[in-house]
């Protein structure tokens, strides 16, 4: 990890926000998991009257599941409680509630933070991103695979389902013993929970309620993660030119959300600050951003910018920008015209 001397004081700015406030942490657990379980109870009861009556609570459960994931995420970063035992216990529980093996996911996510925005270390915990040069030199099969992966239906539909319902059910060669045990325990817990619910409530009801709520959470989570690292002027570096602080400030967006969505997403929109120091609890991210003017000039996106971000597919190292497929095709036509001249 390198640090640009000009940005070194940024770490001093955020350091004072890194201490967990246990009362605020426990309150967040209460105001997230309590309503989540209540929504599920109401959803199952109202479904028996008419499925449409349960739908608002199913969607609400999905939003609360997103917030639950942020709690697990903070536990994995060591930012939610001072005690590691508390963090790991809560992380495992919230991991089960979000269909995620806490220990395995935490280790993979740490690699994302360590190498975010580094072209030399793509492929772990990030969105597959090709440079323009790589794409132009790729085979037809590689281009087809990349187009398929980057299609919105795959990125935000098939991808999340595959990741959370299948990929997270298996162990990896790089897993430690604790990671493997946690995968097995998570799978066992999920099988017991879903099996019991299906036995007592029926498959259709469980699928309609848990499937829709989990799908809502996974779609929202993947969309947030995508937009926070895939926008037009996003920073990518390589070798000695890559810088950790610059990757946080210029390689992570500030996603300005309406207050209600900001609450449900655990302030993760302040992603630039989160990447500067992942030890900052989610409930202190906004305060850190508001009180320090150095963060007010970062790239700011809103919900209306999400569609334009989704259309960005390729990173052009020369211009330092993400390109759409239309822009890539225009550059290819231009290169063909120049070579023919």
N, C-alpha and C positions, 0 to 999 in steps of 0.2 A: 504494500500500500504506500503510495506517495502522497505528499501533501504540498500543495502550492503554498509557498511562504506568504503570498498576498492574502490567502484565505485562512491562514492558521488561526487567527483570533476568533474565527467562527466557532471553533470548538469551545473557546472560553465563554462565548456568548450563551451557548446552549447548556453548558455544564451545570448551571444552577437549577435547571429544570429536571435533572435526571433522577431525583429522589422520589421514590414512590410514597404516596400518602395513603396509608393502609385504610383509613376510614373511607376515603373517596373510592378506593379500589373495591372494598366490600359493598359500598353503596351501589357501585356500578354492577356488581354481580347480582345484587338483589333486584335492582330495577331493570335488569335484562332477563335473567332466568325466571324470575317470578312471573312476569307478564308472558314469557314464552310458554311456560307450562300451562298458564291460564288460557292462552289462545288455543293450544292444542285440545284442552279439555272442552272448551266451548265449541271448537270445530267438530269434534266427534259427536257431541250432543246435538248440535244444530243440523248436522248432516242427515240425521235420522228423520228430521222434519222435512228438509229439502236441501239438496246439495248447495244451492245458490246462497242459502242463508249462512253457510259455513265459509263461503269464499272470502269475505273480507278478513276474517280471523286467520284463514290459511295464509293469505298474502301478508298480513301483519306478522304472523309467525315466521315467514320467510325473511322479512326485514329484521326481526329480532334475532334470527339465526345468523345473519350477517354481523350484527353487533356481538353476538356470542363468539363468532370467529375472531373478531378483533381482540376480545379478551384472551382467547387462546394464543393468538399472535403475540400479544404483549407478554404473556407468561413465558413464551419461548424466547423472547428477547431479554428476559430477566428484569423487566421494567414494572411489573405489576405488584409484586410483593418483595419484601426484603429477604424473606425465607425461601430458599430454593425448594424445600419440601412443599410449602404452600403453593408455589408456582407450578410445580410438577403435578401435584394432586389436581389442582383446578384445571391445568392444561390438559390432562388426560380426560377429565370429565367433559370439558367443553369440546375436546377433540371428538369424543364419541357423539356429542350432540350435533356436530357438523360433519360427521363421517370422515374424520381426518385423524390419522395416527400422529399424535402430538410429537413424539420424540423424533420420528423419521422426518416429518414435515419441518420441524424446527431446524434440523441439521441442513436440510436442503435449502431452506429459506436463508440461513446464515450465509451460504455461498452466494446467493443473489445479492445480499447487502455488501459482501466483501468485494464483489466484482461488477457491481451495477455500472452500466455504461462503458464497460471495457470490452472492446472488440476481440481481444485475445482470449477472453474467458466467457464466451457465450455458451448456452446450452444447459445451465442448471438454474432452475427456478425463474426462468425468464420467458418472454415471447420470442419464438424463433424469428430472427431478423437477419436478412441477407443484405450485404452491401451491393451497390449497383454493379461494381466490378465482378463480384462473385456471381451475381445473377447472370450477367452477360456471358460469363465463362462456364456456366452450368450446363449440364446435359439436358435434353428434352425431358427425361424422366425426373431429374432434380427440379426443373422448373415446374413440371406438373405437380409434384409433391408440395412444392412451396405454394403454388396457387391454391391447391386443395386446402392446405393448412391455414392459409390466410383468408379463406372464404368466411364471411361472417357466420354462416350456419355452423361451420366447423369450429371456428374460434370461440364463439359464444354459446353454441348449442351442443353439438356433439362432443366438443373438447371438454367442457366442464363435467358432463355426464361420465365420459371415459375416465377423467382424472379422479373424480371423487368417488365414483361407484365401482371402478375396476382397478385403476392404477394404484390407488391407495390401499388396496386389499392385499397386495403382494409385497414381499421383502425384496431388497436390492443387494447386489454383491457388496456395495459399499456400506451397508448397514452395520452398525455395532450390535452387540448382543441386546442392549437395552432397546434399540430401535426395533429389532425383530420381535422381542417379547411384547412391545407395545402394539405392533401391527397385529399380532395374534390376539392380544387381549381386546383391542378395539373391534376386530372382526367378530370375536366371540360375543362381546357386549351387543353389537349391532344385530347379530343373528338372534340373540335372545330377545331383544327389544322388538324387532320386526316380526319375529316368529310368534311372540306372545300376542302382539297387536293383531296380526292376521288371524290367529286362532280365535280370538275373542270378538274381533270387529269385522273380519272379512277382508279379503284381498283388495276388492274394489275400493272400499272406503279408505283403507290405509294408503293405497296407491294415490288416490285422489287428494288426500290431505297431506301426507308426508312428501309425496312426489312433487306436488305443486309448490309446497313451502320450501323444500330443499332446492328445487329447480330455480325458484325466485332468488334465493340466497346465492346460489352458485353463479347464476347469470349476472347478478349485480356485482358480485365479487370479482368475477373475471373482467367485466366491463371497466370497473374502477381500476384494477391493476393495469389493464391495457392502456387506458387513457393517461395514467400517471407516468408511463414510460414510452409512449408512442405518440408524439406530437411533432409538428413540422420542424421546429428548431431544437429538437432534443440533442443533448450532448452524447457523443460517442468518442472515445479515445482509444489509443493502443500504445503498448510499450511504455517508454519513459514519459510520453506525452499525456498518459492517462493520470488523472488526479482525483482523489477521493472526494474532497470537498466540492470541486467543480462538478463532479458527477452527481452530487446531491443537489446542488443549487441550480445547475443547468440541465441535468439529466432526469429530474423529477419535477413534475408540475405541481402547482398549487391548484387543486380542483375546488373552486368556490361553489359550494352546494347550498340549497335552501336549508334553513335551520333544522327542520325536521329530518331531512335526509342526512345532514351532518351528524345528528345525534345517532341515527340508526347505523351509520357507517363508522362510528367511533372516531371521528375527526381524522380519518385516514387521508382526507383530502389535503391535509397539510403535509404532503409527502416529502417535500424538500427538507423539512425539519426532521421528520422521522428518519430520513436517510443520513442526515448529518450526524445524528446520534440516536441509535435505536433504543437507548436506555430511558428515553423520555416517555413516561406513561401517556397513553392516548389523550387523557383528560387534561394534560398540560400543553399539548401541541398548539392549540389556538392561542393561549396566553403568550407562549413564546413568540409566535408569529406577530401578534398584535403589538407587543411591547418593544419590539426590536426592528427599527426601520430598515436594517440591512436586508430583511426578508421581503420587503414590500415591492421590490422590483423584479421578483422572480416571475417566470412565465405563469400567468393566471388563466385558467380555463373555466368555463361554465358548462352547464348541461347542454347548451346549444352547440358547443364546440365538439361534442362527442362524436357526432356523425362524421364530421370532417376528419377527426382523428382515426376513426375506423377505416376510412378510405386510404390512409397512408400505409404503404406496404414495403418500401425499399429505402435503405439509407444510402445517400450519396455522400461519400467521404469528401469529394471535392468541394461541394457547396455547403456541407455540414447540415443537410436537411433531409427529412423524410419525404419520399415521393409517392404519388399515386400511380396506379397502373397506367393511366393516361399520360402522365409525365414521362414515365419510363418508355412507353411506346414512342412518344415524340422524340426523345433523345436517341432511340434506336434508329428511327427514320432519318434523323439528322446525321448520325454517324454513317449510315448507309449512303446518303447523298454525298457526303464529303469523300468517302472512299471511291465512289464512282466518278467523281469530278477529275 
